[in-house]
Amino acid sequence: MMHSNTHNTNQMMRQVIYALTLGVVAAYYFFGWGVIVQIALAVVTAIAVESAFLSIRNRPIKPSISDGSAALSAILLAISIPSIAPWWIVVVGVAFAIIFGKQLYGGLGNNPFNPAMLGYAFLLVSYPLQMTTWASEFLSFSQSLDVIFNLTSVDSLSGATRLDDVKTQLALGGFISNLELHSTSQAWINLGFLLGGLYLLFRRIITWHIPAAFIAGIVVISSVLYFIDDQIYLPMQNHLMLGATMLGAFFIATDPVSGSTTPKGRLIYGFLMGVLVVVIRVFGGYPDGVAFAVLLMNMIVPLIDYYTQPKVFGK
Amino acid sequence: MLRQSFSGGIVIPNPHPVETVEIISAPLPNKVVLPLQQRIGDEASPCVKVGDKVLTGQVIAKTEDHFCVPIHASISGKVVAIDEHAIPHKSGLKSRCITIESDGKDQWVEHKGCGTDFLHCDQSTMIEYIQASGIVGLGGAGFPAHAKLEGIQDCHTLIINGTECEPGIMCDDALMQYYPREVIRGVEVLLHICGAQRAIIAVEDDKQEALNSLLMYCHNDRISIEQIPTKYTSGAEKLLVKVLLGIEIPSGGFAIDVGVVCQNVATTKAIFDAVVDNKPLISRIVTVTGSGVESPNNYEVRLGASFEHIVSMSNPNTNQHAIRMGGMMMGVDVESTHAPICKITNCIFVNNIEVKPSTQECIRCGQCNQACPVDLLPQQLYWYAKSENTDKAMDYNLADCIECRCCDYVCPSHIPLAEYFSFAKALHRKTTEDQYRTDIARERFEFREYRLERNNRERAEMMAAKKEELKKKMANDKAQKDKIAAAMARVKKAKKSK
């Protein structure tokens, strides 16, 4: 039996990691070396935890490590957390993601939830302060190490994200028209992930269904809300270019293992997720909603897949 | 004209292309081995003994089963053995075969068919000739041709399948180039038998020469020759009907249900030979290809010759080889080149042994559902097949899987999906059969219980009735006795008083 030599699972994982580069470079440009240090910490933790768990489970270690899935989850989580978060945040988060998000279900292919987002959600509810304090300027390598390993206070270097800021201002009685909505750093980072996502589409690592539906979901719900009241709801373009929108659309929502797999199902899955992202951002208690939207949608994947089976030939 | 296609399927270029497609006539083999078990139906029983002399085309085994076709000697010579021999089959099991040693003369039995003006023959005579000549589907399925042609009503279109079923196979391409006249005449025979108004010969768009040669010999308005896109699984009957006519054969149905009859081009040529000359099918065209041979080619070879007989003509290299009969996708692995060529041997792949990529976990990437030509969700089926949850797999339309292995081919984790599916199908058949048997057994048991109970009840009722009767009778008897006693007593009294 022959196999197509265009893709194999390891190459697919690697391609996704490569595609993240642009977004990571943009994040580095605005936040400095912390971004890279977090990624390094995350990957080392992921490989260590995964190896340890595989050996406990008496499974071969090398094939699983070399498939790149643990590294990918770790990188996605590292990108999602602030670059100045203390080192133990990323270590605890990645360990949780690998152990509770993946290995306890039986490893790659068997996890019902996106491991990176499970880790993120765990960190966000457990350590909300550390998870919402972002670098406000470019930090050098030594500055980053100092902050990450708790040698200097972060206060002078940090602030809230634009989404967080807008949320707070609105809660304090502010109006959209008086607020600064734009964030150059966020826009560039989102653009980086958008381009990386288009590369994945071009290489046929992912299909267009989930990202397109995800973005459509955001556009539709935010336009409706903005139409209802343009003083308390953010316009659509800010929803698209703030927070983890593009990372979510192309890299997180498209995780095949925990996502829907039928063509129609992927449209529903992506669309509802986009809607949930905005709903959580606007009405929820957290600044961004991608992680929770992903986890909530993961739960109903079996249902979506069952009811969206394609029409079989001759039926 | 290029037709619109079905969703899914995969484009795979011929892995071992040749410059010009030819047919080389293989020399007469020294001996042939002819299996008694055909693809479908009962095992035939030999009608020759060891030591008998046979002529080419002579019937050497047959069955009572009308569905099956007789087996003919493919060379003239002497029957030297009737025993177990390895045959090319998935199971690797041996089967009973007749071995004939050639006398080198190739003397034929007499055979006479309808002749070239076959239109005066009636359909049933033609079908008889087709059966008697041992024609089965030569595309690889081996379905008896006469069984497909009998009792046809309401056939509007005849489709002649000139698509190679899989990449790498070239035997039908070669046949269309070398025997276009026979193919076209064969189509006319089939039109006559089916009563269809028109016939379409489907040729893939990468076989320009075959198309040209067919066009040159086709002077019949009812026969059209159409190009279809070269895509794997468009040779499958159901999909071909969809591509050409836009009709979807219902799930579980056959082509004839929508008024279509399909035959392969090689079968069509064999049918022509059978009807015109009543010439038995004793040879076929076989492609030899693969990474283990230097010059892939097509050979016209007698049935029963060993694989080795023609593989050796394609300059095999000296490596260890993996032998596969049929295509690279749906073919079956054969242990050695000593297996005999059968009617379904359209291709022999001789490959250098390669290390198979190791299987990884399914990541549900969904490439398989894009490749599936019948729009199944292989990743869901895999999940249920792996956990042996066959009911759920059947819910996801497992039964409609045609086992084309497109999903295997594209799977980035190299999972042998189709193997899981055929396993799940077999498991489902077994569980439903077991279920059926248990149901029958339970019904029988319950009926027995009921019968025993009924018998007991009836017996008890009968006994009760009898008892009652007896009691009555006894009571009656007592009354009688009493009467008699009373009478006696009266008599006694009377006597005394006298």
Interface residues (C-beta under 8 A of the other chain):
Chain A: M1 M2 H3 S4 H7 N8 T9 N10 Q11 M12 P63 D67 S69 G107 L108 G109 N110 T207 P256 V257 G259 T261 T262 P263 R266 D305 Q309 P310 K311 V312 F313 G314 K315
Chain B: F6 I10 I12 P15 K238 L239 K242 E248 I249 P250 S251 G252 G253 M328 M329 P357 S358 Q360 E361 C362 I363 R364 C365 G366 Q367 N369 Q370 P373 V374 D375 L376 L377 Q379 Q380 Y396 N397 D400 R405 D408 Y409 V410 C411 P412 S413 H414 P416
